[in-house]
Amino acid sequence: MAIKQPDLTINISNHQSSLQIFKAAASNFISSLSGKMFTFGLGLMLLDETHSAISFGINMIISPIVGLLCLVPIGNLIDTYSHKTVLTGSLTARTLALILFAASINLFTATAKLIPIVLFLIIDAISTNINDTCYSAATHELVNAHNIQRLSSLTQSAISLSSILSPALGVGLYSLVGFSGFVILEIVATLASFGIMLTMKFHYHATNQFANSQHAPVTSHSQFAKFHSGLNYMRSRTMIKITILLSVILNFLYTAVTIGIPYILKDQLHTGNGPIGVLETGSAIGMLLGSLLLTLLPPTGQKRLFLKLIIPVLILDSQILLLGVLFMTSQSPTGYALLGSFIMGILAFALVILNITFQVYLQQTVPIKLLGRVVATLTTVNSSIMPIGTLMFTLIFQSTTHGGLVLIINGILLLGYTLLLLRPLNQAIHSEQP
């Protein structure tokens, strides 16, 4: 059954779209760079104060839990109220939380610092979830249909560039200004992103989907009923269901790469910290190149969608396998760093192309009034599996001296799983062609 295309008849010129894309990319770069440095500084401060191994992983635990608990209200909120109003409220709350956090953090010592930190990270996770989902749902209000791919690609380029710059800047700034300086920098960056957002024009749809939102009574029953309509829509979309099946397993097995690289290199191969940083830089460069490539290529809509989705997945599978093979061979630290960064670059290149291609597909096929709930659900489903993968692969890596073999097995399993989904995915794409 062919899917009905969303009504995209909002009059936005190419010039207006280009201006909006520039503002969105600048805002993403500022918030992503400062956020990554803030997280880095927070981890270092906690490590100094508590000497706990959880110092650099606390946010990875809190964010998925908050996302799961807030899935229903956030999805409904974004599809009910004007997106600029929602973003204004979210960024205001985050700014106030940062100011309160800065004023209170030094009132606590040692492990007691976890109290204000956890409270702030909960608010931060809610705000980040709202902001990311809201911007995705507002894509059609910011740019015309021809520029959706450019918007997704350039905002991802800004995030990738911040990933390249943040490690070095984070180390240098932490030595100069300490954690207090990071908090002040994050407040300034949040205000800057807030200011940019206020200058952006949100072109609301002609049907004025938010017109009656102020008068609708909000009850727990209506909240779940509204969200349930979004779930029913996703259940009706075979393509979305198969993509969830693929992305959940992909995210689960990919946690082995995230956890395994530093553990294998430092604890099993005894290479020190240098190669770890080089592999992270290679990954960030791969993401940047992939997003820039999609920025330069003309949008092709849903043409050859099957190939645009499955080729990056197969490349990703093979690179995880090759990474395991590399770690099972005898190399110098320089060899691990150079070959590993090349593999990670290709892996990240494929991953970012896969993500942007699917984001654009959602924007082109999901009704505007349902985008918030659909994006929130997909984001939560994908992130919720990661804490389980983190725990499981931590135990696996600590129980073996051959971490590379774990990655090889993961690559083979993922490759086999992908091959099983080839035919269902192809059939789903053809059945939903307009």
Buried (B, 14 or more C-beta within 10 A) or exposed (E): EEBEEBEBEBEBEEEBBBBBBEBBBBBBBBBBBBBBBBBBBBBBBBBEBBEEEEBBBBBBBBBBBBBBBBBBBBBBBBBBBBBBBBBBBBBEBBBEBBEBBBEBBEEBEEEEBBEBBEBBBBBBBBBBBBBBBBBBBBBBBBBBBEBBBBBBBBBBBBBBBBBBBBBEBBBEBBEEBEBEEBBEBBBEBBBBBBEBBEEBEBBBBEEEBBEEBEEEEEEEEEBEEBBEBBBEBBEEBBBBBBBBBBBBBBBBBBBBBBBBBBBBBBEBBEBEEEBBBBBBBBBBBBBBBBBBBBBEEEBEEBEEBBEBBBBBBBBBBBBBBBBBBBBBEEBEBEBBBBBBBBBBBBBBBBBBBBBBBBBBBBBBBBBBBBBBBBBBBBBBBBBBBBBEBBEBBBEBBEEEEBBBBBBBBBBBBBBEBBEEBEEBBBBBBEEBEE
